[in-house]
Amino acid sequence: MAVIRWKPGFFGWHRDPFAEMHRLRREMDNLLATHERGIASTAGVFPALNLSEDEDNLYVRAELPGVVPEEIEITTKENNLIIKGERKITTEGEKVSYHRREREAGSFRRIISLPTRVDADKVTAVCKKGVLTVTLPKAAETKPRQIEVKPQ
Amino acid sequence: MVPEEVITMADKELQVREKRELQADAEQTRSGLVFTPAVDIFESEEEITLLADMPGVPSDGVTIDLQNDELKVAGEVEPQGSENETSLVREYETGRFHRHFSLSDRIDQSRISASMKDGVLRLVLPKVEKAKPRKIEVKAE
């Protein structure tokens, strides 16, 4: 540990008042950067979801590494999407000793209300490389319709 | 009395854990976010096994680099979704994965095996066989 002499100066006891200002500014920058990226709070429910849309579909995505597709259950009810499942981590024999154990097992269940009406019969879901994608075709009445202007 | 269902339902519920962004342990020369994957590391007498959560990484996107005792694991992700999608809600971000470890045991480089399944990397690092103490029998004449 370095011992620094305590030197009271013009700005109180700070060694360098500008260093302190720089530190504050850096912290503010970091804070703003996170905000600007537009990360919504997850409401604390697993899994974290990304929702996007194009002209025809809504897409709900979640990262579920190590969850086998058979363990995921997707249901739609009214205009809600329910994602339910379990992540299992198999035990690796009794003779092993762990250095790190950061991956967690457990069950999850999340309900999302969808922003537009969807065609519940045509919802499809794929889980590939640990990423779940639910494709929800928008209901016909919500799609933008182009109206042709006829010449007389 | 506690109803039986409550007891059987007592399994753990998963909590959201924010993806950890890599705190520059090496300067990045490319743009984009980098995350550190969650890992399990365990050891048996013969080998060290590492499991890393890397969702969205295809098997050819994994790079494993072992030099001396330094192990580096990296994963390139495929983009999620197409470009003409508009994002409505974003609760997580995507980016490549990177993490490095230092190993205490000697690893037999030629026998390292790695596989990717459902977004989880399984890396098996066999230890170099050490000179085992051999018991020498003293024969009676």
Interface residues (C-beta under 8 A of the other chain):
Chain A: R37 G38 I39 A40 S41 T42 G44 V45 F46 P47 A48 L49 N50 L51 S52 E53 D54 L58 Y59 R61 E63 L64 P65 G66 V67 V68 R87 I89 E92 G93 K95 V96 S97 Y98 H99 R100 R101 E102 R103 E104 A105 G106 S107 F108 R109 P115 C127 K129 G130 V131 T133
Chain B: D11 K12 E13 L14 Q15 V16 R17 E18 A38 V39 D40 I41 F42 E43 S44 E45 T49 L51 D53 M54 P55 G56 V57 P58 E78 Q80 G81 S82 N84 E85 T86 S87 L88 V89 R90 E91 Y92 E93 M116 D118 G119 V120
